[in-house]
Amino acid sequence: MRKYKDSEGRRIVEVDDLSYLGDRNHGYTWFQLHKKHHMTGWAVRKADIVYVPDETVAKDVVKYYLIPKDKVVIKGR
């Protein structure tokens, strides 16, 4: 996850992967998983635009963090 502002001042978050939320063999401790989930959720809720690499991650962002679909943009489109 990367956070930054563009030239217009919009808050942008790039989310690359959320597989750790559905995979039991992610390798994180409970605390690491909880912190990662909390920080990602906070960032995407505060963002004006959320960039994701593909449709699967876009669906996961909407599903797990309950943000509007119009905030999610698939990179490269």
N, C-alpha and C positions, 0 to 999 in steps of 0.2 A: 504494500500500500504506500502510495506517495501522495503528499498533499502540497499544493502550491496555488498561487493566484496568477491569473492571466493578465494581459495588458489592460483589460477592462475592469479589473478588480474582482472578478468572480472567483469564488473558492472552488477549486477543482480537486477531486480525489481520484486516483487511479487504483483500482482493485484488480489484481492479477488472478487470484485464486482463492476460492472458498472451500476447497475440498476437505479441509480439516474439520468443517462443521458436520459433514455427513459420514466421514470415514473414521471408524473406531481405531484404526492402526495408524494414527497420525504422528505419534511419537512425542507429543507434547504432554507435559504434566497437567493436572487439573488447573493449577493456577495459571500456567502459561496460556492454556486454551481459553480460560475465562477472561484473562487480560486482553488477549488478541481479539476475541469476539467483542468485548466491551469497547475497545479503542476503535475498531473498525466501524462498529455501529454508531458511535459518537461522531466519527469523521464523516460518514456518508449522510447522516441526518443533518449535519451543519453545512454540507457542501451544496453549491448551486448546481454543479455538474458532476456526475460520477462516470468516469471512463472505465469500460470493461473490455476484455479482449474478444469475447464471443457471447453468443446467445445464452449458453448454459450459465455462465457467471452472471449475466444480466438477470436471469430468472431467479438465481440464488440470492442476489442482492435484494430484489423486490420481496422475495419470500421470507428471508431471515430478518431483514431490517425494516420491512414495511414502509419503504419509501415509494413515491410515485414513479411510474414507469417513464414519465416524461423527463425526469432528472437523469436517467440512465442512457448513456450514449455508447454504442459499440464502436470502438476505435477502428479506423480504416473504412468506415462507411460515410 
